[in-house]
Amino acid sequence: MSRDVEMLDFISKNAEMGRDNLRLVLKHVDDPVLHRALKEQVQEYQKTCAAAGRMLNRRGHKPAGSSPVVKIMSHMMADRKAKRDHSPSAIAEMVIQGSAMGITKMTRRLHRYDGNNRDIVHLAKQQIATEQNNIEEMKSFL
């Protein structure tokens, strides 16, 4: 698999994990302002998934998607935390932690990417910026 395909697949998985976990958490959110903010974040993740998917398709590949085991574990943990305390502050804290993890993983992978495709680098940096914006937005709910 080429470096570009590997990087695009990672971007897709990263955005997919954020999108899917937020969709799960949304079921527990009562606050309408927080609910709207999280739905907008889901849409941003979806845009990234779609962009990475299109770029992969142009290279003759499909997004691999996250491992089912990783998905199940992540969903179980998010669901358990959201059920235990679904106050806006607790949900915001959980989202901040997830976005911080996303930033860390994406930054690490971007530093290891030795390809030179500007569009892929731009998409990865855009995903990092989205995660940073998510954190800033969630701070108001703490």
N, CA, C and O of each residue as an XYZ file, in Angstrom:
568
protein
N       0.848     -1.179      0.000
C       0.000      0.000      0.000
C       0.892      1.240      0.000
O       1.899      1.284      0.706
N       0.525      2.230     -0.781
C       1.355      3.424     -0.884
C       1.250      4.290      0.366
O       0.305      4.177      1.146
N       2.228      5.141      0.533
C       2.226      6.064      1.673
C       0.988      6.951      1.658
O       0.392      7.218      2.702
N       0.601      7.410      0.451
C      -0.577      8.277      0.344
C      -1.839      7.544      0.770
O      -2.662      8.093      1.502
N      -1.992      6.309      0.316
C      -3.174      5.525      0.666
C      -3.197      5.254      2.171
O      -4.252      5.350      2.799
N      -2.061      4.922      2.746
C      -1.984      4.685      4.190
C      -2.397      5.924      4.969
O      -3.151      5.830      5.938
N      -1.904      7.087      4.547
C      -2.229      8.329      5.241
C      -3.711      8.660      5.096
O      -4.360      9.045      6.068
N      -4.240      8.514      3.902
C      -5.661      8.787      3.687
C      -6.537      7.833      4.487
O      -7.568      8.232      5.028
N      -6.130      6.592      4.557
C      -6.887      5.618      5.333
C      -6.867      5.999      6.811
O      -7.878      5.865      7.501
N      -5.735      6.466      7.293
C      -5.640      6.883      8.693
C      -6.546      8.090      8.954
O      -7.255      8.133      9.959
N      -6.519      9.062      8.051
C      -7.381     10.245      8.197
C      -8.840      9.808      8.245
O      -9.612     10.282      9.079
N      -9.208      8.909      7.353
C     -10.578      8.417      7.299
C     -10.966      7.730      8.608
O     -12.044      7.984      9.146
N     -10.100      6.869      9.117
C     -10.382      6.153     10.370
C     -10.500      7.125     11.546
O     -11.377      6.973     12.397
N      -9.627      8.109     11.589
C      -9.631      9.097     12.661
C     -10.957      9.858     12.680
O     -11.569     10.020     13.735
N     -11.392     10.319     11.522
C     -12.650     11.068     11.427
C     -13.850     10.155     11.687
O     -14.827     10.566     12.313
N     -13.770      8.933     11.207
C     -14.849      7.971     11.421
C     -15.048      7.698     12.910
O     -16.181      7.626     13.386
N     -13.957      7.549     13.634
C     -14.040      7.278     15.074
C     -14.691      8.461     15.790
O     -15.568      8.266     16.632
N     -14.274      9.675     15.466
C     -14.876     10.856     16.079
C     -16.362     10.957     15.757
O     -17.184     11.200     16.641
N     -16.696     10.769     14.492
C     -18.095     10.851     14.046
C     -18.966      9.817     14.760
O     -20.017     10.151     15.307
N     -18.527      8.584     14.748
C     -19.340      7.504     15.312
C     -19.492      7.629     16.826
O     -20.568      7.368     17.363
N     -18.430      8.022     17.512
C     -18.532      8.187     18.964
C     -19.447      9.356     19.321
O     -20.212      9.273     20.282
N     -19.373     10.441     18.553
C     -20.265     11.566     18.833
C     -21.721     11.195     18.571
O     -22.612     11.602     19.316
N     -21.958     10.434     17.529
C     -23.335      9.988     17.260
C     -23.882      9.191     18.438
O     -25.050      9.328     18.801
N     -23.043      8.368     19.024
C     -23.451      7.575     20.179
C     -23.719      8.478     21.386
O     -24.724      8.312     22.077
N     -22.836      9.414     21.632
C     -22.964     10.320     22.776
C     -24.193     11.215     22.630
O     -24.843     11.541     23.624
N     -24.512     11.609     21.412
C     -25.661     12.492     21.176
C     -26.959     11.930     21.764
O     -27.842     12.696     22.148
N     -27.080     10.631     21.837
C     -28.276     10.000     22.385
C     -28.488     10.350     23.858
O     -29.601     10.248     24.374
N     -27.416     10.762     24.526
C     -27.480     11.044     25.956
C     -27.500     12.540     26.266
O     -27.533     12.923     27.435
N     -27.482     13.377     25.253
C     -27.379     14.827     25.461
C     -28.772     15.448     25.498
O     -29.548     15.330     24.550
N     -29.069     16.109     26.610
C     -30.357     16.780     26.780
C     -30.270     18.270     26.454
O     -31.245     18.863     25.994
N     -29.127     18.863     26.687
C     -28.952     20.302     26.479
C     -29.023     20.627     24.983
O     -28.215     20.103     24.216
N     -29.951     21.466     24.547
C     -30.116     21.726     23.113
C     -28.918     22.450     22.476
O     -28.614     22.216     21.306
N     -28.254     23.302     23.211
C     -27.098     24.020     22.649
C     -25.937     23.052     22.445
O     -25.284     23.074     21.402
N     -25.682     22.208     23.431
C     -24.631     21.199     23.303
C     -24.986     20.214     22.195
O     -24.122     19.823     21.410
N     -26.230     19.820     22.131
C     -26.678     18.875     21.099
C     -26.392     19.439     19.707
O     -25.864     18.737     18.845
N     -26.738     20.690     19.495
C     -26.500     21.336     18.197
C     -24.998     21.406     17.887
O     -24.579     21.137     16.761
N     -24.202     21.765     18.881
C     -22.752     21.857     18.685
C     -22.161     20.498     18.296
O     -21.310     20.411     17.411
N     -22.616     19.458     18.960
C     -22.096     18.117     18.659
C     -22.561     17.638     17.283
O     -21.806     16.976     16.572
N     -23.785     17.965     16.907
C     -24.259     17.587     15.567
C     -23.420     18.268     14.488
O     -23.132     17.666     13.453
N     -23.028     19.522     14.725
C     -22.161     20.224     13.776
C     -20.794     19.553     13.702
O     -20.203     19.462     12.627
N     -20.296     19.087     14.835
C     -19.020     18.377     14.836
C     -19.136     17.069     14.058
O     -18.220     16.703     13.322
N     -20.248     16.369     14.215
C     -20.481     15.137     13.449
C     -20.416     15.442     11.957
O     -19.819     14.686     11.191
N     -21.027     16.544     11.546
C     -21.017     16.922     10.128
C     -19.599     17.214      9.632
O     -19.249     16.864      8.505
N     -18.795     17.849     10.468
C     -17.401     18.120     10.080
C     -16.618     16.819      9.906
O     -15.857     16.665      8.950
N     -16.809     15.895     10.829
C     -16.157     14.590     10.701
C     -16.626     13.882      9.427
O     -15.830     13.255      8.728
N     -17.906     13.989      9.138
C     -18.442     13.349      7.935
C     -17.814     13.941      6.673
O     -17.515     13.215      5.726
N     -17.617     15.258      6.662
C     -16.970     15.899      5.511
C     -15.553     15.361      5.315
O     -15.122     15.123      4.187
N     -14.844     15.173      6.408
C     -13.487     14.631      6.324
C     -13.508     13.198      5.819
O     -12.701     12.823      4.968
N     -14.429     12.398      6.342
C     -14.565     11.011      5.863
C     -14.827     10.990      4.363
O     -14.223     10.207      3.629
N     -15.725     11.849      3.919
C     -16.075     11.890      2.498
C     -14.896     12.340      1.647
O     -14.642     11.767      0.588
N     -14.179     13.357      2.098
C     -13.023     13.849      1.337
C     -11.941     12.783      1.239
O     -11.384     12.557      0.164
N     -11.645     12.131      2.351
C     -10.637     11.061      2.338
C     -11.107      9.910      1.452
O     -10.308      9.316      0.727
N     -12.384      9.599      1.508
C     -12.938      8.530      0.670
C     -12.804      8.839     -0.813
O     -12.435      7.973     -1.606
N     -13.106     10.081     -1.182
C     -12.955     10.469     -2.599
C     -11.502     10.367     -3.041
O     -11.215      9.887     -4.137
N     -10.589     10.815     -2.192
C      -9.174     10.755     -2.542
C      -8.690      9.309     -2.647
O      -7.869      8.984     -3.504
N      -9.196      8.457     -1.782
C      -8.850      7.037     -1.855
C      -9.426      6.413     -3.127
O      -8.750      5.642     -3.808
N     -10.672      6.750     -3.439
C     -11.306      6.207     -4.653
C     -10.524      6.582     -5.904
O     -10.386      5.767     -6.815
N     -10.016      7.797     -5.957
C      -9.213      8.225     -7.117
C      -7.937      7.397     -7.244
O      -7.345      7.315     -8.320
N      -7.520      6.787     -6.141
C      -6.320      5.940     -6.147
C      -6.678      4.458     -6.255
O      -5.816      3.588     -6.132
N      -7.954      4.188     -6.486
C      -8.389      2.803     -6.656
C      -8.569      2.040     -5.370
O      -8.522      0.810     -5.372
N      -8.775      2.743     -4.260
C      -8.945      2.106     -2.947
C     -10.235      2.578     -2.302
O     -10.802      3.604     -2.679
N     -10.682      1.812     -1.327
C     -11.829      2.184     -0.509
C     -11.336      2.360      0.917
O     -10.371      1.710      1.318
N     -11.988      3.234      1.698
C     -11.595      3.361      3.104
C     -11.734      2.008      3.808
O     -12.750      1.326      3.677
N     -10.710      1.644      4.544
C     -10.708      0.352      5.224
C     -11.642      0.346      6.426
O     -12.199     -0.694      6.776
N     -11.813      1.490      7.053
C     -12.645      1.547      8.248
C     -11.886      1.036      9.457
O     -10.893      0.320      9.337
N     -12.366      1.414     10.599
C     -11.733      1.003     11.849
C     -12.016     -0.464     12.126
O     -13.007     -1.023     11.654
N     -11.152     -1.061     12.879
C     -11.317     -2.447     13.300
C     -12.613     -2.581     14.096
O     -12.896     -1.746     14.955
N     -13.401     -3.616     13.823
C     -14.639     -3.814     14.590
C     -14.392     -3.912     16.095
O     -15.200     -3.424     16.885
N     -13.307     -4.526     16.492
C     -12.993     -4.656     17.921
C     -12.718     -3.283     18.523
O     -13.199     -2.978     19.615
N     -11.953     -2.457     17.824
C     -11.649     -1.107     18.304
C     -12.935     -0.296     18.402
O     -13.142      0.429     19.375
N     -13.798     -0.419     17.396
C     -15.070      0.300     17.409
C     -15.928     -0.108     18.607
O     -16.463      0.743     19.318
N     -16.048     -1.388     18.818
C     -16.889     -1.882     19.910
C     -16.351     -1.396     21.255
O     -17.117     -0.930     22.099
N     -15.059     -1.500     21.453
C     -14.466     -1.064     22.719
C     -14.672      0.433     22.931
O     -15.042      0.868     24.021
N     -14.433      1.204     21.896
C     -14.592      2.651     21.988
C     -16.044      3.034     22.254
O     -16.323      3.901     23.082
N     -16.957      2.387     21.554
C     -18.376      2.685     21.733
C     -18.849      2.306     23.136
O     -19.617      3.039     23.760
N     -18.389      1.167     23.620
C     -18.783      0.732     24.959
C     -18.300      1.730     26.011
O     -19.039      2.074     26.933
N     -17.071      2.187     25.868
C     -16.512      3.124     26.832
C     -17.262      4.466     26.768
O     -17.607      5.033     27.804
N     -17.510      4.970     25.555
C     -18.214      6.243     25.406
C     -19.633      6.141     25.954
O     -20.105      7.039     26.651
N     -20.299      5.056     25.639
C     -21.670      4.867     26.106
C     -21.719      4.780     27.628
O     -22.587      5.381     28.262
N     -20.798      4.038     28.204
C     -20.756      3.883     29.665
C     -20.527      5.237     30.346
O     -21.204      5.571     31.319
N     -19.573      6.010     29.831
C     -19.284      7.318     30.422
C     -20.476      8.260     30.292
O     -20.819      8.973     31.235
N     -21.104      8.257     29.121
C     -22.233      9.161     28.886
C     -23.435      8.780     29.736
O     -24.164      9.661     30.192
N     -23.658      7.502     29.957
C     -24.768      7.055     30.802
C     -24.525      7.421     32.264
O     -25.444      7.819     32.980
N     -23.274      7.280     32.692
C     -22.927      7.544     34.089
C     -23.164      9.014     34.443
O     -23.735      9.325     35.488
N     -22.721      9.907     33.565
C     -22.892     11.349     33.812
C     -23.087     12.021     32.462
O     -22.142     12.185     31.690
N     -24.328     12.406     32.191
C     -24.592     13.035     30.901
C     -24.845     14.538     31.043
O     -25.555     15.144     30.241
N     -24.246     15.119     32.083
C     -24.316     16.575     32.230
C     -23.505     17.205     31.096
O     -22.571     16.587     30.586
N     -23.852     18.419     30.702
C     -23.085     19.085     29.634
C     -21.588     19.136     29.933
O     -20.769     18.968     29.029
N     -21.228     19.364     31.187
C     -19.820     19.435     31.558
C     -19.112     18.098     31.343
O     -18.001     18.057     30.815
N     -19.751     17.022     31.748
C     -19.143     15.695     31.597
C     -19.032     15.312     30.120
O     -18.017     14.758     29.698
N     -20.062     15.602     29.342
C     -20.015     15.301     27.907
C     -18.921     16.124     27.246
O     -18.152     15.606     26.436
N     -18.850     17.416     27.592
C     -17.821     18.278     27.013
C     -16.418     17.768     27.351
O     -15.524     17.774     26.504
N     -16.241     17.333     28.582
C     -14.937     16.795     28.985
C     -14.584     15.557     28.160
O     -13.443     15.400     27.726
N     -15.556     14.689     27.949
C     -15.321     13.480     27.162
C     -14.952     13.840     25.719
O     -14.047     13.237     25.142
N     -15.646     14.814     25.140
C     -15.360     15.234     23.766
C     -13.971     15.859     23.678
O     -13.233     15.618     22.722
N     -13.623     16.660     24.677
C     -12.292     17.278     24.701
C     -11.214     16.194     24.747
O     -10.221     16.272     24.025
N     -11.409     15.204     25.579
C     -10.426     14.117     25.677
C     -10.299     13.373     24.351
O      -9.190     13.054     23.922
N     -11.424     13.098     23.703
C     -11.387     12.413     22.412
C     -10.707     13.249     21.344
O      -9.924     12.731     20.548
N     -11.005     14.544     21.324
C     -10.377     15.423     20.330
C      -8.881     15.558     20.581
O      -8.091     15.604     19.638
N      -8.494     15.621     21.848
C      -7.059     15.705     22.173
C      -6.336     14.442     21.697
O      -5.224     14.512     21.174
N      -6.979     13.296     21.882
C      -6.391     12.046     21.402
C      -6.292     12.061     19.874
O      -5.293     11.620     19.305
N      -7.335     12.572     19.221
C      -7.319     12.670     17.763
C      -6.200     13.573     17.267
O      -5.534     13.256     16.282
N      -5.990     14.694     17.943
C      -4.910     15.614     17.571
C      -3.563     14.930     17.719
O      -2.714     15.014     16.831
N      -3.370     14.259     18.835
C      -2.100     13.584     19.100
C      -1.805     12.534     18.036
O      -0.708     12.497     17.478
N      -2.784     11.683     17.760
C      -2.571     10.613     16.780
C      -2.363     11.160     15.370
O      -1.502     10.680     14.633
N      -3.155     12.167     14.999
C      -3.027     12.721     13.648
C      -1.699     13.458     13.485
O      -1.055     13.354     12.441
N      -1.294     14.192     14.501
C      -0.024     14.920     14.421
C       1.143     13.946     14.316
O       2.056     14.142     13.514
N       1.108     12.898     15.128
C       2.158     11.887     15.085
C       2.231     11.249     13.696
O       3.319     11.087     13.143
N       1.080     10.887     13.136
C       1.036     10.246     11.825
C       1.477     11.215     10.733
O       2.163     10.814      9.793
N       1.097     12.472     10.846
C       1.494     13.474      9.856
C       3.009     13.661      9.862
O       3.617     13.818      8.803
N       3.617     13.647     11.035
C       5.074     13.776     11.132
C       5.792     12.567     10.517
O       6.908     12.694     10.014
N       5.149     11.403     10.561
C       5.751     10.195      9.981
C       5.484     10.057      8.487
O       6.149      9.282      7.800
N       4.512     10.809      7.991
C       4.151     10.722      6.574
C       5.294     11.275      5.736
O       5.654     12.446      5.857
N       5.858     10.432      4.894
C       6.986     10.890      4.076
C       6.592     11.060      2.612
O       7.449     11.096      1.729
N       5.311     11.161      2.370
C       4.834     11.478      1.033
C       4.885     12.982      0.831
O       5.201     13.735      1.752
N       4.575     13.402     -0.364
C       4.655     14.834     -0.641
C       3.375     15.370     -1.284
O       3.413     16.382     -1.984
N       2.265     14.713     -1.058
C       1.007     15.149     -1.639
C       0.415     16.266     -0.782
O       0.010     16.040      0.358
N       0.371     17.464     -1.344
C      -0.096     18.636     -0.600
C      -1.561     18.511     -0.176
O      -1.942     18.982      0.895
N      -2.376     17.879     -1.018
C      -3.793     17.730     -0.685
C      -3.988     16.838      0.537
O      -4.857     17.093      1.371
N      -3.182     15.804      0.634
C      -3.278     14.898      1.779
C      -2.798     15.601      3.046
O      -3.430     15.494      4.097
N      -1.687     16.316      2.945
C      -1.178     17.068      4.092
C      -2.218     18.101      4.525
O      -2.464     18.279      5.718
N      -2.820     18.773      3.562
C      -3.842     19.780      3.874
C      -5.034     19.139      4.595
O      -5.528     19.693      5.577
N      -5.491     17.997      4.123
C      -6.623     17.315      4.754
C      -6.278     16.907      6.185
O      -7.105     17.052      7.085
N      -5.070     16.401      6.401
C      -4.645     16.018      7.752
C      -4.587     17.241      8.668
O      -5.041     17.190      9.811
N      -4.030     18.335      8.160
C      -3.950     19.559      8.972
C      -5.337     20.140      9.226
O      -5.597     20.704     10.289
N      -6.204     20.001      8.265
C      -7.583     20.464      8.435
C      -8.278     19.654      9.529
O      -9.050     20.202     10.316
N      -8.003     18.353      9.577
C      -8.587     17.503     10.623
C      -8.064     17.917     11.998
O      -8.821     17.948     12.968
N      -6.793     18.229     12.081
C      -6.217     18.697     13.350
C      -6.883     20.006     13.769
O      -7.233     20.179     14.937
N      -7.057     20.924     12.824
C      -7.710     22.201     13.129
C      -9.155     21.987     13.589
O      -9.629     22.673     14.495
N      -9.843     21.047     12.973
C     -11.219     20.733     13.374
C     -11.242     20.240     14.813
O     -12.091     20.655     15.602
N     -10.316     19.358     15.156
C     -10.245     18.841     16.523
C      -9.945     19.977     17.513
O     -10.526     20.030     18.596
N      -9.042     20.875     17.137
C      -8.717     22.005     18.006
C      -9.934     22.908     18.199
O     -10.185     23.385     19.306
N     -10.682     23.142     17.132
C     -11.901     23.942     17.231
C     -12.936     23.254     18.124
O     -13.633     23.910     18.898
N     -13.027     21.930     18.009
C     -13.957     21.182     18.859
C     -13.623     21.392     20.337
O     -14.516     21.598     21.158
N     -12.354     21.339     20.660
C     -11.917     21.537     22.041
C     -12.304     22.932     22.526
O     -12.858     23.090     23.614
N     -12.010     23.929     21.717
C     -12.335     25.309     22.105
C     -13.829     25.478     22.315
O     -14.257     26.124     23.272
N     -14.618     24.903     21.431
C     -16.066     25.011     21.547
C     -16.586     24.323     22.809
O     -17.500     24.828     23.460
N     -16.010     23.181     23.153
C     -16.472     22.422     24.312
C     -16.088     23.077     25.636
O     -16.731     22.822     26.654
N     -15.070     23.902     25.641
C     -14.649     24.554     26.873
C     -15.773     25.387     27.489
O     -15.835     25.535     28.710
N     -16.654     25.926     26.662
C     -17.745     26.753     27.181
C     -18.774     25.925     27.948
O     -19.593     26.489     28.674
N     -18.748     24.619     27.803
C     -19.702     23.753     28.490
C     -19.148     23.162     29.782
O     -19.871     22.495     30.521
N     -17.875     23.406     30.052
C     -17.261     22.850     31.281
C     -17.787     23.535     32.539
O     -17.377     23.189     33.647
